[in-house]
């Protein structure tokens, strides 16, 4: 995997910082400046209104002198950070200026003075009709007397002062952004340690597994999804390795079980062809060849059965049927073999009729395989016991023999494909090792269980469960 994910995250982190500074430099400054200008205009308008309603109104009502009002305006100007306070007539003639004294005959007229320049607002920005060489914020408040606008109180303050204040807030914003940017490095560190490093381990492991190295080991010490992913991947590799081992064993077992009868068949046929076996004995050895071909046919059929069970997901044709009758039928099918081996089949069935809900043909196959094994590994002049019992809406079927038994270390492996214990190989060379694997798959598909109890030299008992048919409960 190319090392791009971390670089992309770093690039995103840097872009976050760059765009953060751009946003602060533009939008934050603009919004701060607008807010400061509006707040400044509000405070100036309050002062201008207060002057218009008090000192200036007294002036135009002839209740105070021009000099007194000028002194008061000078004092207010100092209080307002040296803002200029003017009183201007509607014609544009300057009456008072807090920043200077106007002589008795001195007349200053503001060309183009228009008090409606503010529109719907009460302030304007600019050089105030050419009166200043810099931009100022100007606020208007009308002076009324005798129900008529006599003049206007105009308060000016420098835009540069407001901009300086906005820049101070901007510097604070820059500082906070830098602090946040540095603090956000914690996220980068956490991403590195909690996401990127484990992800690199997982990626490396995936590459190793893809290359066939299923023994590669790695660990991610984490309790989150990343740790779960690593554990799942490790488990998957283990399962694949186990399946590969099983596949190798499967191929080896299939090859062995096919090679043995084929070798026998070829040997006997060649011996008959070259005269090693006399013609009068051909029928005997042809019977052996037929038995070996039957063994190959059985092995092939059981392989196909297992393959179909796996690929089709074990499609079941469930129905209610009498398990006792199925057991009787299976027992009868082994009558000839039992006579030859002098083995008795003992049936201990609960009730005359016991209905279960399952796939009858597949359960019949289960019973056939279990009874076949029981007879195969039983001693002569012994018995095979088949028993049914009912408990908690379940029917338990037991197939028990008095044969050679299964060693304890082999009991957990007997349901594996092609598995044969040493005792079973010595006893019967015709077994394929697939019968119990098929039994396990069928019972598992029914969502039921099968267990084995065995003692070497005493015998073996297989017990599997089936769901009792609902019709049985209704009859009760």
MIDREN-995058 format. One record per residue (C-alpha): chain; residue in one letter; x, y, z. Coordinates in steps of 0.1 Angstrom, whole numbers. Example, Ala and Ser with C-alpha at 12.3 -4.5 7.8 and 13.67 -1.06 7.14 Angstrom:
2
+-----+------+-------+-------+-------+
| mol | type |    c1 |    c2 |    c3 |
+-----+------+-------+-------+-------+
|   A |    A |   123 |   -45 |    78 |
|   A |    S |   137 |   -11 |    71 |
+-----+------+-------+-------+-------+
***
This chain:
476
+-----+------+-------+-------+-------+
| mol | type |    c1 |    c2 |    c3 |
+-----+------+-------+-------+-------+
|   A |    X |     0 |     0 |     0 |
|   A |    X |    13 |    34 |    -9 |
|   A |    X |    20 |    56 |    21 |
|   A |    X |    -6 |    83 |    11 |
|   A |    X |   -32 |    81 |    38 |
|   A |    X |   -10 |    98 |    64 |
|   A |    X |     2 |   124 |    39 |
|   A |    X |   -34 |   131 |    30 |
|   A |    X |   -42 |   136 |    67 |
|   A |    X |   -12 |   159 |    71 |
|   A |    X |   -22 |   179 |    41 |
|   A |    X |   -58 |   182 |    54 |
|   A |    X |   -43 |   193 |    87 |
|   A |    X |   -22 |   220 |    70 |
|   A |    X |   -51 |   231 |    48 |
|   A |    X |   -71 |   235 |    80 |
|   A |    X |   -45 |   258 |    94 |
|   A |    X |   -42 |   278 |    62 |
|   A |    X |   -79 |   282 |    56 |
|   A |    X |   -83 |   291 |    93 |
|   A |    X |   -59 |   320 |    89 |
|   A |    X |   -76 |   331 |    57 |
|   A |    X |  -110 |   330 |    73 |
|   A |    X |   -98 |   350 |   103 |
|   A |    X |   -80 |   375 |    81 |
|   A |    X |  -111 |   381 |    60 |
|   A |    X |  -144 |   372 |    76 |
|   A |    X |  -134 |   377 |   112 |
|   A |    X |  -117 |   410 |   106 |
|   A |    X |  -147 |   422 |    85 |
|   A |    X |  -173 |   412 |   111 |
|   A |    X |  -152 |   426 |   139 |
|   A |    X |  -147 |   459 |   121 |
|   A |    X |  -184 |   462 |   113 |
|   A |    X |  -194 |   455 |   148 |
|   A |    X |  -169 |   480 |   163 |
|   A |    X |  -181 |   507 |   138 |
|   A |    X |  -217 |   500 |   147 |
|   A |    X |  -210 |   501 |   184 |
|   A |    X |  -190 |   533 |   181 |
|   A |    X |  -217 |   549 |   160 |
|   A |    X |  -243 |   539 |   186 |
|   A |    X |  -223 |   555 |   215 |
|   A |    X |  -216 |   586 |   194 |
|   A |    X |  -252 |   590 |   185 |
|   A |    X |  -262 |   588 |   221 |
|   A |    X |  -238 |   616 |   230 |
|   A |    X |  -249 |   636 |   199 |
|   A |    X |  -285 |   632 |   209 |
|   A |    X |  -278 |   642 |   245 |
|   A |    X |  -259 |   674 |   233 |
|   A |    X |  -287 |   682 |   208 |
|   A |    X |  -313 |   679 |   236 |
|   A |    X |  -294 |   699 |   262 |
|   A |    X |  -265 |   722 |   255 |
|   A |    X |  -273 |   728 |   218 |
|   A |    X |  -310 |   732 |   225 |
|   A |    X |  -302 |   757 |   253 |
|   A |    X |  -281 |   777 |   228 |
|   A |    X |  -309 |   780 |   202 |
|   A |    X |  -334 |   788 |   230 |
|   A |    X |  -310 |   816 |   240 |
|   A |    X |  -306 |   801 |   275 |
|   A |    X |  -268 |   799 |   273 |
|   A |    X |  -239 |   815 |   255 |
|   A |    X |  -219 |   802 |   226 |
|   A |    X |  -187 |   802 |   247 |
|   A |    X |  -203 |   781 |   274 |
|   A |    X |  -215 |   755 |   249 |
|   A |    X |  -180 |   754 |   232 |
|   A |    X |  -164 |   747 |   266 |
|   A |    X |  -188 |   719 |   273 |
|   A |    X |  -182 |   704 |   238 |
|   A |    X |  -144 |   705 |   244 |
|   A |    X |  -149 |   686 |   277 |
|   A |    X |  -171 |   660 |   260 |
|   A |    X |  -146 |   657 |   231 |
|   A |    X |  -118 |   647 |   256 |
|   A |    X |  -142 |   622 |   272 |
|   A |    X |  -149 |   607 |   238 |
|   A |    X |  -112 |   601 |   229 |
|   A |    X |  -108 |   635 |   212 |
|   A |    X |  -137 |   630 |   188 |
|   A |    X |  -146 |   662 |   170 |
|   A |    X |  -180 |   677 |   179 |
|   A |    X |  -196 |   701 |   155 |
|   A |    X |  -228 |   721 |   154 |
|   A |    X |  -237 |   728 |   118 |
|   A |    X |  -266 |   749 |   104 |
|   A |    X |  -288 |   733 |    77 |
|   A |    X |  -271 |   755 |    52 |
|   A |    X |  -238 |   740 |    60 |
|   A |    X |  -223 |   768 |    80 |
|   A |    X |  -201 |   756 |   109 |
|   A |    X |  -213 |   771 |   142 |
|   A |    X |  -191 |   754 |   167 |
|   A |    X |  -161 |   731 |   166 |
|   A |    X |  -148 |   714 |   197 |
|   A |    X |  -113 |   711 |   182 |
|   A |    X |  -109 |   749 |   175 |
|   A |    X |  -121 |   783 |   183 |
|   A |    X |  -139 |   802 |   155 |
|   A |    X |  -133 |   839 |   154 |
|   A |    X |  -161 |   865 |   155 |
|   A |    X |  -160 |   871 |   119 |
|   A |    X |  -148 |   837 |   107 |
|   A |    X |  -173 |   818 |    87 |
|   A |    X |  -167 |   782 |    75 |
|   A |    X |  -192 |   767 |    52 |
|   A |    X |  -193 |   730 |    44 |
|   A |    X |  -198 |   728 |     6 |
|   A |    X |  -225 |   704 |    -4 |
|   A |    X |  -236 |   697 |    32 |
|   A |    X |  -266 |   674 |    31 |
|   A |    X |  -280 |   659 |    64 |
|   A |    X |  -300 |   633 |    44 |
|   A |    X |  -267 |   616 |    32 |
|   A |    X |  -271 |   590 |    60 |
|   A |    X |  -303 |   577 |    44 |
|   A |    X |  -322 |   555 |    68 |
|   A |    X |  -292 |   554 |    92 |
|   A |    X |  -278 |   580 |   115 |
|   A |    X |  -242 |   578 |   105 |
|   A |    X |  -220 |   580 |    74 |
|   A |    X |  -183 |   574 |    66 |
|   A |    X |  -159 |   592 |    44 |
|   A |    X |  -142 |   626 |    44 |
|   A |    X |  -175 |   644 |    53 |
|   A |    X |  -180 |   665 |    22 |
|   A |    X |  -142 |   672 |    18 |
|   A |    X |  -138 |   685 |    54 |
|   A |    X |  -111 |   659 |    63 |
|   A |    X |   -81 |   644 |    45 |
|   A |    X |   -89 |   610 |    60 |
|   A |    X |  -119 |   589 |    64 |
|   A |    X |  -141 |   595 |    95 |
|   A |    X |  -172 |   582 |   110 |
|   A |    X |  -198 |   610 |   113 |
|   A |    X |  -230 |   609 |   134 |
|   A |    X |  -259 |   633 |   129 |
|   A |    X |  -284 |   644 |   156 |
|   A |    X |  -309 |   672 |   148 |
|   A |    X |  -313 |   702 |   171 |
|   A |    X |  -349 |   712 |   173 |
|   A |    X |  -364 |   743 |   188 |
|   A |    X |  -399 |   757 |   182 |
|   A |    X |  -408 |   726 |   164 |
|   A |    X |  -382 |   732 |   137 |
|   A |    X |  -347 |   718 |   130 |
|   A |    X |  -324 |   746 |   138 |
|   A |    X |  -291 |   728 |   133 |
|   A |    X |  -273 |   695 |   136 |
|   A |    X |  -249 |   681 |   161 |
|   A |    X |  -223 |   662 |   142 |
|   A |    X |  -197 |   640 |   160 |
|   A |    X |  -166 |   628 |   140 |
|   A |    X |  -142 |   601 |   149 |
|   A |    X |  -113 |   586 |   129 |
|   A |    X |  -119 |   554 |   110 |
|   A |    X |   -83 |   546 |   116 |
|   A |    X |   -89 |   543 |   153 |
|   A |    X |  -117 |   518 |   147 |
|   A |    X |   -95 |   499 |   123 |
|   A |    X |   -68 |   498 |   149 |
|   A |    X |   -92 |   484 |   174 |
|   A |    X |  -103 |   458 |   149 |
|   A |    X |   -67 |   449 |   143 |
|   A |    X |   -61 |   443 |   180 |
|   A |    X |   -91 |   419 |   180 |
|   A |    X |   -77 |   403 |   149 |
|   A |    X |   -43 |   397 |   166 |
|   A |    X |   -61 |   381 |   195 |
|   A |    X |   -80 |   359 |   170 |
|   A |    X |   -47 |   350 |   153 |
|   A |    X |   -32 |   340 |   187 |
|   A |    X |   -63 |   319 |   196 |
|   A |    X |   -61 |   302 |   162 |
|   A |    X |   -24 |   293 |   167 |
|   A |    X |   -33 |   279 |   201 |
|   A |    X |   -61 |   258 |   186 |
|   A |    X |   -39 |   247 |   158 |
|   A |    X |   -13 |   235 |   182 |
|   A |    X |   -39 |   218 |   204 |
|   A |    X |   -53 |   201 |   173 |
|   A |    X |   -20 |   184 |   170 |
|   A |    X |   -33 |   161 |   197 |
|   A |    X |   -58 |   148 |   172 |
|   A |    X |   -29 |   141 |   148 |
|   A |    X |   -10 |   123 |   175 |
|   A |    X |   -41 |   102 |   184 |
|   A |    X |   -47 |    95 |   147 |
|   A |    X |   -12 |    83 |   143 |
|   A |    X |   -11 |    61 |   174 |
|   A |    X |   -47 |    48 |   173 |
|   A |    X |   -55 |    46 |   136 |
|   A |    X |   -25 |    49 |   113 |
|   A |    X |     0 |    26 |   132 |
|   A |    X |   -26 |    -2 |   137 |
|   A |    X |   -37 |     2 |   101 |
|   A |    X |    -1 |    -2 |    89 |
|   A |    X |     2 |   -34 |   109 |
|   A |    X |   -30 |   -47 |    94 |
|   A |    X |   -20 |   -38 |    59 |
|   A |    X |    14 |   -55 |    64 |
|   A |    X |    -3 |   -86 |    77 |
|   A |    X |   -27 |   -85 |    48 |
|   A |    X |     2 |   -84 |    23 |
|   A |    X |    18 |  -113 |    41 |
|   A |    X |   -14 |  -133 |    40 |
|   A |    X |   -19 |  -125 |     3 |
|   A |    X |    16 |  -138 |    -3 |
|   A |    X |     7 |  -170 |    13 |
|   A |    X |    25 |  -165 |    47 |
|   A |    X |    -4 |  -176 |    69 |
|   A |    X |    19 |  -180 |    99 |
|   A |    X |    26 |  -143 |   101 |
|   A |    X |    17 |  -130 |   135 |
|   A |    X |     8 |   -94 |   146 |
|   A |    X |   -11 |   -78 |   173 |
|   A |    X |   -31 |   -45 |   178 |
|   A |    X |   -36 |   -37 |   214 |
|   A |    X |   -69 |   -19 |   211 |
|   A |    X |  -104 |   -25 |   223 |
|   A |    X |  -121 |    -5 |   195 |
|   A |    X |  -131 |   -14 |   159 |
|   A |    X |   -94 |   -14 |   148 |
|   A |    X |   -85 |   -40 |   174 |
|   A |    X |  -116 |   -60 |   163 |
|   A |    X |  -106 |   -58 |   127 |
|   A |    X |   -71 |   -70 |   135 |
|   A |    X |   -84 |   -99 |   156 |
|   A |    X |  -108 |  -108 |   128 |
|   A |    X |   -81 |  -107 |   103 |
|   A |    X |   -58 |  -129 |   124 |
|   A |    X |   -86 |  -153 |   130 |
|   A |    X |   -94 |  -154 |    93 |
|   A |    X |   -57 |  -162 |    86 |
|   A |    X |   -58 |  -190 |   111 |
|   A |    X |   -90 |  -204 |    96 |
|   A |    X |   -75 |  -202 |    61 |
|   A |    X |   -43 |  -220 |    73 |
|   A |    X |   -64 |  -246 |    90 |
|   A |    X |   -85 |  -251 |    59 |
|   A |    X |   -54 |  -254 |    38 |
|   A |    X |   -41 |  -281 |    61 |
|   A |    X |   -75 |  -298 |    59 |
|   A |    X |   -74 |  -295 |    22 |
|   A |    X |   -40 |  -311 |    20 |
|   A |    X |   -52 |  -339 |    43 |
|   A |    X |   -83 |  -342 |    23 |
|   A |    X |   -64 |  -346 |   -10 |
|   A |    X |   -40 |  -370 |     7 |
|   A |    X |   -68 |  -391 |    20 |
|   A |    X |   -88 |  -391 |   -12 |
|   A |    X |   -56 |  -401 |   -31 |
|   A |    X |   -49 |  -429 |    -7 |
|   A |    X |   -85 |  -442 |    -7 |
|   A |    X |   -87 |  -441 |   -45 |
|   A |    X |   -52 |  -455 |   -50 |
|   A |    X |   -56 |  -485 |   -29 |
|   A |    X |   -86 |  -501 |   -47 |
|   A |    X |   -73 |  -490 |   -81 |
|   A |    X |   -40 |  -507 |   -73 |
|   A |    X |   -58 |  -539 |   -62 |
|   A |    X |   -81 |  -538 |   -93 |
|   A |    X |   -51 |  -534 |  -116 |
|   A |    X |   -31 |  -560 |   -99 |
|   A |    X |   -58 |  -587 |  -100 |
|   A |    X |   -66 |  -579 |  -137 |
|   A |    X |   -30 |  -580 |  -148 |
|   A |    X |   -25 |  -612 |  -129 |
|   A |    X |   -55 |  -627 |  -146 |
|   A |    X |   -43 |  -614 |  -180 |
|   A |    X |    -8 |  -628 |  -178 |
|   A |    X |   -20 |  -661 |  -163 |
|   A |    X |    -6 |  -656 |  -128 |
|   A |    X |   -41 |  -663 |  -115 |
|   A |    X |   -55 |  -696 |  -130 |
|   A |    X |   -86 |  -693 |  -151 |
|   A |    X |  -106 |  -714 |  -127 |
|   A |    X |  -100 |  -688 |  -100 |
|   A |    X |  -110 |  -658 |  -122 |
|   A |    X |  -145 |  -657 |  -107 |
|   A |    X |  -132 |  -654 |   -72 |
|   A |    X |  -109 |  -625 |   -80 |
|   A |    X |  -134 |  -608 |  -103 |
|   A |    X |  -157 |  -607 |   -72 |
|   A |    X |  -129 |  -590 |   -53 |
|   A |    X |  -125 |  -565 |   -82 |
|   A |    X |  -163 |  -559 |   -81 |
|   A |    X |  -161 |  -552 |   -44 |
|   A |    X |  -133 |  -527 |   -49 |
|   A |    X |  -153 |  -509 |   -76 |
|   A |    X |  -183 |  -508 |   -52 |
|   A |    X |  -159 |  -492 |   -27 |
|   A |    X |  -149 |  -466 |   -52 |
|   A |    X |  -185 |  -459 |   -61 |
|   A |    X |  -195 |  -455 |   -25 |
|   A |    X |  -165 |  -431 |   -19 |
|   A |    X |  -175 |  -411 |   -50 |
|   A |    X |  -211 |  -409 |   -39 |
|   A |    X |  -203 |  -398 |    -4 |
|   A |    X |  -179 |  -371 |   -17 |
|   A |    X |  -207 |  -358 |   -40 |
|   A |    X |  -231 |  -359 |   -10 |
|   A |    X |  -207 |  -338 |    11 |
|   A |    X |  -201 |  -314 |   -17 |
|   A |    X |  -238 |  -309 |   -23 |
|   A |    X |  -244 |  -304 |    14 |
|   A |    X |  -218 |  -276 |    15 |
|   A |    X |  -226 |  -258 |   -18 |
|   A |    X |  -264 |  -259 |   -15 |
|   A |    X |  -264 |  -250 |    22 |
|   A |    X |  -283 |  -283 |    31 |
|   A |    X |  -318 |  -277 |    18 |
|   A |    X |  -342 |  -296 |    40 |
|   A |    X |  -376 |  -310 |    31 |
|   A |    X |  -391 |  -310 |    65 |
|   A |    X |  -422 |  -330 |    74 |
|   A |    X |  -438 |  -348 |   103 |
|   A |    X |  -430 |  -386 |   102 |
|   A |    X |  -428 |  -415 |   126 |
|   A |    X |  -392 |  -419 |   136 |
|   A |    X |  -399 |  -453 |   151 |
|   A |    X |  -411 |  -467 |   118 |
|   A |    X |  -380 |  -453 |   100 |
|   A |    X |  -358 |  -470 |   126 |
|   A |    X |  -377 |  -503 |   120 |
|   A |    X |  -372 |  -500 |    83 |
|   A |    X |  -334 |  -493 |    86 |
|   A |    X |  -330 |  -522 |   110 |
|   A |    X |  -347 |  -545 |    85 |
|   A |    X |  -324 |  -534 |    57 |
|   A |    X |  -294 |  -548 |    77 |
|   A |    X |  -311 |  -582 |    83 |
|   A |    X |  -288 |  -601 |    59 |
|   A |    X |  -256 |  -586 |    73 |
|   A |    X |  -267 |  -593 |   109 |
|   A |    X |  -273 |  -629 |   101 |
|   A |    X |  -239 |  -633 |    86 |
|   A |    X |  -221 |  -617 |   116 |
|   A |    X |  -246 |  -632 |   141 |
|   A |    X |  -254 |  -597 |   154 |
|   A |    X |  -288 |  -589 |   169 |
|   A |    X |  -305 |  -555 |   166 |
|   A |    X |  -325 |  -546 |   197 |
|   A |    X |  -351 |  -519 |   194 |
|   A |    X |  -363 |  -500 |   225 |
|   A |    X |  -388 |  -475 |   212 |
|   A |    X |  -409 |  -451 |   232 |
|   A |    X |  -445 |  -455 |   223 |
|   A |    X |  -458 |  -473 |   192 |
|   A |    X |  -456 |  -441 |   172 |
|   A |    X |  -433 |  -411 |   177 |
|   A |    X |  -437 |  -382 |   153 |
|   A |    X |  -407 |  -358 |   146 |
|   A |    X |  -404 |  -328 |   123 |
|   A |    X |  -374 |  -332 |   101 |
|   A |    X |  -362 |  -343 |    66 |
|   A |    X |  -371 |  -380 |    66 |
|   A |    X |  -347 |  -391 |    38 |
|   A |    X |  -317 |  -374 |    54 |
|   A |    X |  -325 |  -387 |    89 |
|   A |    X |  -328 |  -421 |    73 |
|   A |    X |  -293 |  -416 |    59 |
|   A |    X |  -281 |  -407 |    94 |
|   A |    X |  -296 |  -438 |   109 |
|   A |    X |  -282 |  -460 |    81 |
|   A |    X |  -247 |  -446 |    86 |
|   A |    X |  -248 |  -450 |   124 |
|   A |    X |  -262 |  -485 |   123 |
|   A |    X |  -237 |  -495 |    95 |
|   A |    X |  -208 |  -483 |   117 |
|   A |    X |  -223 |  -500 |   148 |
|   A |    X |  -225 |  -534 |   130 |
|   A |    X |  -191 |  -529 |   113 |
|   A |    X |  -173 |  -524 |   145 |
|   A |    X |  -192 |  -549 |   167 |
|   A |    X |  -180 |  -583 |   177 |
|   A |    X |  -197 |  -614 |   164 |
|   A |    X |  -226 |  -627 |   185 |
|   A |    X |  -232 |  -593 |   200 |
|   A |    X |  -260 |  -568 |   197 |
|   A |    X |  -267 |  -533 |   185 |
|   A |    X |  -293 |  -513 |   205 |
|   A |    X |  -314 |  -485 |   190 |
|   A |    X |  -335 |  -466 |   215 |
|   A |    X |  -358 |  -435 |   214 |
|   A |    X |  -366 |  -413 |   243 |
|   A |    X |  -387 |  -382 |   247 |
|   A |    X |  -377 |  -352 |   268 |
|   A |    X |  -386 |  -314 |   267 |
|   A |    X |  -402 |  -315 |   232 |
|   A |    X |  -372 |  -333 |   219 |
|   A |    X |  -368 |  -369 |   207 |
|   A |    X |  -334 |  -385 |   214 |
|   A |    X |  -323 |  -414 |   192 |
|   A |    X |  -295 |  -436 |   205 |
|   A |    X |  -275 |  -461 |   185 |
|   A |    X |  -253 |  -483 |   207 |
|   A |    X |  -229 |  -511 |   199 |
|   A |    X |  -208 |  -535 |   220 |
|   A |    X |  -178 |  -533 |   197 |
|   A |    X |  -142 |  -521 |   198 |
|   A |    X |  -149 |  -486 |   210 |
|   A |    X |  -132 |  -453 |   201 |
|   A |    X |  -100 |  -441 |   219 |
|   A |    X |  -106 |  -410 |   239 |
|   A |    X |   -81 |  -389 |   219 |
|   A |    X |   -99 |  -398 |   187 |
|   A |    X |  -135 |  -390 |   198 |
|   A |    X |  -132 |  -353 |   191 |
|   A |    X |  -119 |  -361 |   155 |
|   A |    X |  -143 |  -388 |   144 |
|   A |    X |  -166 |  -363 |   126 |
|   A |    X |  -138 |  -349 |   105 |
|   A |    X |  -137 |  -359 |    69 |
|   A |    X |  -116 |  -390 |    60 |
|   A |    X |  -106 |  -394 |    97 |
|   A |    X |  -101 |  -430 |   107 |
|   A |    X |   -87 |  -442 |   140 |
|   A |    X |   -60 |  -469 |   139 |
|   A |    X |   -86 |  -494 |   153 |
|   A |    X |  -111 |  -486 |   125 |
|   A |    X |   -84 |  -490 |    99 |
|   A |    X |   -74 |  -524 |   112 |
|   A |    X |  -110 |  -535 |   115 |
|   A |    X |  -124 |  -524 |    81 |
|   A |    X |  -105 |  -513 |    51 |
|   A |    X |  -136 |  -505 |    31 |
|   A |    X |  -146 |  -475 |    52 |
|   A |    X |  -143 |  -441 |    35 |
|   A |    X |  -141 |  -420 |    66 |
|   A |    X |  -170 |  -398 |    53 |
|   A |    X |  -200 |  -414 |    69 |
|   A |    X |  -198 |  -396 |   103 |
|   A |    X |  -189 |  -363 |    85 |
|   A |    X |  -222 |  -366 |    65 |
|   A |    X |  -241 |  -374 |    97 |
|   A |    X |  -227 |  -343 |   115 |
|   A |    X |  -236 |  -320 |    86 |
|   A |    X |  -272 |  -334 |    84 |
|   A |    X |  -278 |  -330 |   122 |
|   A |    X |  -262 |  -296 |   122 |
|   A |    X |  -285 |  -285 |    93 |
|   A |    X |  -315 |  -295 |   115 |
|   A |    X |  -300 |  -272 |   142 |
|   A |    X |  -297 |  -302 |   165 |
|   A |    X |  -268 |  -320 |   182 |
|   A |    X |  -251 |  -353 |   180 |
|   A |    X |  -228 |  -367 |   208 |
|   A |    X |  -207 |  -398 |   212 |
|   A |    X |  -200 |  -418 |   243 |
|   A |    X |  -174 |  -445 |   239 |
|   A |    X |  -150 |  -468 |   259 |
|   A |    X |  -123 |  -488 |   242 |
|   A |    X |  -131 |  -525 |   242 |
|   A |    X |  -166 |  -519 |   256 |
|   A |    X |  -186 |  -501 |   228 |
|   A |    X |  -198 |  -468 |   214 |
|   A |    X |  -231 |  -449 |   216 |
|   A |    X |  -241 |  -421 |   193 |
|   A |    X |  -270 |  -399 |   205 |
|   A |    X |  -287 |  -373 |   184 |
|   A |    X |  -318 |  -351 |   189 |
|   A |    X |  -347 |  -342 |   168 |
|   A |    X |  -376 |  -318 |   174 |
|   A |    X |  -409 |  -335 |   183 |
|   A |    X |  -437 |  -328 |   159 |
|   A |    X |  -463 |  -303 |   171 |
|   A |    X |  -490 |  -328 |   163 |
|   A |    X |  -477 |  -350 |   191 |
|   A |    X |  -484 |  -322 |   217 |
|   A |    X |  -519 |  -317 |   203 |
|   A |    X |  -527 |  -354 |   207 |
|   A |    X |  -515 |  -353 |   243 |
+-----+------+-------+-------+-------+
***
